[in-house]
Structure formats: C-alpha cells, structure tokens
Amino acid sequence: MLISQSIYVAIHIPNRIYSGLVRKDFVYDFIALLILGVIFSLLYVLTKNLFFVIGVHALMNVQIMFWTHTATLICVLLLTCLLICFKMKEFRAQKSEGAVPS
C-alpha cells in the first residue's frame, strides 16, 4: 500500500507545483493526499468496485465554493466509516447464518 500511495501522491505533484503550492502548504497537501490515497484503497477493498472509488474521486474534484480539503476529508472518512459498519454488519449476519444448524 505504501508503494501504491507514493505513486498516487507523485502523480499529483506536478498539479500542486503548477497551482503554486510551496513549502509548508505543499507538505500539508502531500499528507492529505497520502491519507486520501489510503482511504481510497480502503474503499476499494471494502466495495471491490473500482468505479465506485473513481466516482468518489471525481466528486471530490468538483469545484464547489464551500468545498475545502477539510470538508472533503471529513466526507470521505464518514463514507469509509459507513462502509466499514455495513460490511461488519454483513459479516456478522453471514457468520450467524453459518452457525445455525440446518
């Protein structure tokens, strides 16, 4: 995962340089990209659907006036937490069905 997220961040570096990020802002953005990359990986593992992850990434790229990096990170974290909860509930249901004798 570290290698794939390093590639994910490296792909975004030229865009960040072009947009004028320097020093401290560049480091903060690098960390945010790394966290988002890990979250995207987790979303893929949970959903097993690359198109879902691409859709979430595309929605994050929409330029909305009140949409900030913090809001983006919070929304994606909430989405990931919801998916984890649903997957755990699904896993528990499957486990309890398997334990019931036929």
Protein Blocks (a to p, Z undefined) as FASTA:
>chain_A
ZZmmmmmmmmmmmmmmmnopahjlmmmmmmmmmmmmmmmmmmmmmnopaklmmmmmmmmm
pccfklcfklmmmmmmmmmmmmmmmmmmmmmmmmmmmmpcZZ
